[in-house]
Every structure is written in structure tokens, then in C-alpha cells.
């Protein structure tokens, strides 16, 4: 699942102001926003078809099958599919037995609006980050700060598996890396486009920052350049971003391998 903001620009499900409530009479949580791409549609159709079958809701299963079939046949756009599908998914979620327990109900979901001046995705396509909680937490904090700072006319996007959870959705990041031909091992990535990410087409301008090999405390130096460009609505400075990315990667390597650096200095010093 994707996400939206403390400012109107930050799209991230895990920052959802969800309410811990008591089933079955609990109110719904706040609205969250989604990128309605084929990966998301496919996973949601499979997930809720299985859930409806498990709770014995044959009428909901039939509705899910109908809406997902109309999307696959091209009768519905992704945004139209979510508008039709989301009430069915929420009804299926509410039908899951939960006697004498507290739960967070699935919030209402809507497509991320088109028309933002820019969209920035933080992509984490390698599962190794799931076993590096400190690094992942620091990256998420940088995302939060970035999203709050870029202003209400830009969207910052972070993928989680469920809007009621903060668990990173690695598969969703992989799907965008596949589309953009980005190597999983060079991530995380910060990807900025003027088009909504699910609308990116050949020839569209896409700015990619590769964060592999950059120390966590140095990432902010790169993000500061992108953030300022977005805040001041200037042309994104690709060369400056690339220079800073390489600079911070070299400085990171020097800090992590001081003896190698000393050896190189000796080799080039007369």
C-alpha cells in the first residue's frame, strides 16, 4: 500500500491516523492514498478474494471477481477500479470474525491525485533492509522530513504492505525498479518525476538518486539539494545531484576504510 500526509503532500500509509477501535461496531479509520498500478491491483484482488472465501462471504467474492475482471478487460481504469473495489474490500475486512478483540479497520482508500507538481518515491527493493531496523528507521525519518518540507503541491511516497502497518513493501518497490530498469542492489532509490509514477511513459523526465554505499548520516546532504529544487520550483539539477551522490559515496568509503585511503595517498604522494 502507498501513503498521505501530515502535510497534504506526503503520501505514506504508515503515517495513517488510524483509530484503535472495538469490532464489530467500530468506525472506519482516516482516508489514505494509493498508486493504483497493476502490481497493487493484482495483489489486492488476490488478497481479498482469498479473505472473502475464508469468511464465507460468497456475495463479496462475486463482487470482487466482477470488479477485478472489468479492470483486467480494460473496462475500468486503475482509479475507477479502486473507487469500485475499496467499499467491497472494507466490507470484507469488517466481516472477519473478531469476537471480544480490538482491531483497526481498513481505512477508506483513494487514488493519489494527479496534478501534483512532482512525485517522489522512496524505493527500497532489497529484503535485506527488513533485517536492518535501525537503518530503515533512519531512512523513514528522512522520508518524513522530506515529505513535510517539499510543500503541499508535491507528493512524497513510501510503500508499506498494509495501511494499518509500518511493514515495508519490498515487492512494490521491486515492481517500480523493474519498470524503471533499476538494479535492486543499488537501492534504496529516491525517484522523482513530474508524472504520477503509475503514469510514467517512455521519454518522461525521471530523476534517480542511488543511495547504496552512502552512510545514513550523509543521505541528507543529497536530499537537501532535491528538496530545495522542489521547494523553489526550479529545474531539477541533475548534475549537481549526481556530483553530491558520488561525493557522499566516496566520503563514506573513506570513513569506512581509512587504511585503504592512507595507502592510496602514499602511492600518489611523491
LORO-982963 format. One record per residue (C-alpha): x, y, z. Coordinates in steps of 0.001 Angstrom, whole numbers, plus 524288, in hexadecimal, padded with zeros to 5 digits. Example, Ala and Ser with C-alpha at 12.3 -4.5 7.8 and 13.67 -1.06 7.14 Angstrom:
// residues 2
8300C7EE6C81E78/835667FBDC81BE4/
// end
This chain:
// residues 270
800008000080000/8041E80E017FE0A/801F881A4C80621/7FD1B8297A80A0C/801F1833BF81268/803C083B7481E31/805128462181408/7FC02844238088F/8078183FE180078/80D0B834228079E/807788274880306/80A5081C5780C9F/800B5812A281234/8083180FBC81E7B/8067581DB482324/7F7EC81B3B822A3/7F0558211282DDD/7E91E8145182FE5/7E07A8123C83BB2/7E19E80667844A0/7D38C8023884602/7CB087F70584A64/7C4D97EE218403F/7BA9B7EC3F83B29/7B4DA7F9E183D04/7C1748015583AF4/7C1F380D7483247/7CAF480D9282696/7D87E8136B82764/7DD0381F4D81FC5/7DE8B81F6B810FE/7EB7A81B6C80B0F/7F06781C8C7FD2A/7F54E8128E7F365/7FC96811887E69A/7F365808BB7DF03/7FD1B801457D6AD/7FBCF7F3467D16C/803EC7EDAD7DCA1/7FAF27F3BC7E6C1/7EE867EF947DFB8/7F3497E19B7DE0B/7F7677DFF87EC2F/7EADA7E6137F166/7E21F7DDA67E8C8/7E9327D14E7ED38/7E96A7D5417FB81/7DB267D8C57FCFE/7D6207CDA67F475/7DCFA7C4427FDBE/7D8127CB64809D5/7C9EB7CBC88052D/7CA997BD2680294/7D03D7BA7481007/7C5527C1C581709/7BACC7BBB380E85/7B6667C842807D5/7B2927C2FE7FA72/7AB867CF987F6AD/7B7C77D7947F95E/7C0167CDA37F209/7B7327CF617E62D/7B84F7DE337E6EB/7C7257DD977E7FC/7C7D57D45A7DC58/7BF2B7DD747D451/7C6A77EA077D73D/7D4077E3C77D570/7CF767DD7D7C8C3/7CAE37EA937C372/7D8357F0857C68C/7DF777E56B7BFCB/7D6F27E6AC7B3B5/7D9877F5427B2DA/7CBC87F9837B66E/7D0CE800C97C276/7DCBA809557C44F/7E4B6807257D085/7DE84812C67D762/7D0CC80E4F7D397/7D40A8009F7D85B/7D818805A37E5D0/7CBB780DCB7E6FF/7C37C801A17E476/7CC297F7E37EB96/7CF347FEF47F849/7C1737FE327FE5D/7C1547EF887FB7A/7CEB07ED9C801C6/7CA877F53980DD9/7BDF47ED4780EF1/7C5F77E0C780DE3/7CF5C7E5988184E/7C4217E8FC8216F/7BE7B7DB4281F91/7CA997D4958252A/7C68E7CEB783254/7CCD37D5C783DB7/7C4FA7D2CF84A1B/7C9307DA0D85650/7D50F7E03C84FDF/7DA1F7ED8484C28/7DDAA7F01983E0A/7E0807FAC583437/7D7297FA55828D0/7DBD67FC2381AEC/7DB3F80ABD817C9/7D4CC8107780BD7/7DE9281153800B3/7DEFA81A817F511/7E85981C677E999/7F36F825FB7EB7F/7EEBB831F87E40E/7F48E8358E7D70B/7F9028438E7D5CF/803A8844467E017/80F6A84BF47DB42/81836840487DE37/817BF832917E3E2/8232382CC67EB7A/8239581E477EEC6/82CB4818757F8DE/82F3D80AB97F3AA/83550800037FC0D/836117F4247F2FF/83ED07EB417FB1D/8398C7E2A98061A/8464A7E48380D94/840F17F17881276/836567EA2F819EC/840DC7E487822CC/847A07F1AA8248D/83D677F8A182CF1/8463D803C283150/84A288075C8235B/83C28805FF81E95/8371580E67829AD/840E68191482674/83D33818A28180E/82EDB8199581BA0/8319F8254E82449/8387E82BFC818F2/82CAE8290281065/8238A82F0781A79/82BBF83B6081B48/82CE583C3680C80/81E4683A8280A84/81B0C844E181490/824A084E7B80E82/821D484DF17FFE4/814A8854A3800CE/80671851C17FE1B/807B9851397EF4C/8114F845B37EF43/80F22837B07F388/818CB82EFD7FAC7/815D08206C7FA35/819BF8152D8032A/814858075980133/80FA97FEBB80C52/808BB7F19580B7E/7FC537F5E481277/7F73A803648163F/7F5F87FE758243F/804377FA73824FF/811988008782341/817557F43E81CFB/81F197F7C6810ED/819817F30D803E7/825C37EE4F7FD0E/81E1D7E7D17F206/817B07F4BA7EE6C/824F17FB6D7EDB5/82A017F04E7E53A/81EB67F23C7DBBC/822808007C7D975/830F17FCF87D887/82D3C7F30D7CE08/825AF7FD627C678/830C2807327C789/83B897FCFE7C566/8422B7FF997D27F/84B047F5597D89B/845BD7F0C27E5CC/853927F09F7EB64/855AB7FF207E8B7/84A34803547F13B/84435809537F8AB/8403D813127EE55/839D88206B7EEAD/83273821EF7E1D5/82C2282ECF7DDD6/82334831017D22E/819B483B467CD7F/81014830A27C965/80902828767D37C/811C081C687D4CE/807C7812C97CF69/8066F81BB97C375/8150181CD17C057/8172B81A457B1DA/8230B819257A922/82935826847A774/8240B82C247B44B/82E35832D57BCC0/831CD82A797C87E/83C7082E337D23B/84270822AC7D97F/84B0E823897E59E/85227817017E985/854BE815E47F808/85C7D809347F864/869C580B287FE9B/865F281831804BD/86665818DC81396/8594381BAF819CB/85DEA8288081FB9/8629E82D1081246/855E982A9080AD9/850548377480F8A/85AE883EDD807F2/8557D839547FB4A/8473983AE97FEFF/849808493080299/84C7684C597F457/84059845747EF3A/837F984B487FA01/83C5C859287F716/83A26857747E880/82C54852AE7EB1B/8296D85D537F510/82E048681B7EBF7/827BC862257DFCF/8342D862BA7D7BB/838EE858FF7CDA7/83E5584D317D4CB/84D1D84E137D501/850BD8407E7D045/85F55842F27CF46/86002849057DCC1/8585583DA47E26D/86131833B57DBCC/86D6583AC07E072/8686A83B117EE70/8646682CC87EDCB/871FD828B17E93E/87892831CF7F2F8/8711082C3C7FE8A/873AE81E557F9F1/8824D821157F917/8827E8279080675/87B2081C0180C19/884FC812938065D/8902781AB580BD3/88A3781A9E81968/887AF80C108190A/8951C8088D8138E/89EE38128F818DE/8AAA28098681756/8A7E7807A8808DB/8A6EE8165C8070F/8B3DB8185680E14/8BA1080E308052F/8B4F9815097F909/8BA35822107FDE0/8C79381C017FFBC/8C7418168D7F1F7/8C44E823B37EBAA/8CCD982BF07F4A7/8DABA82E257EF9F/
// end
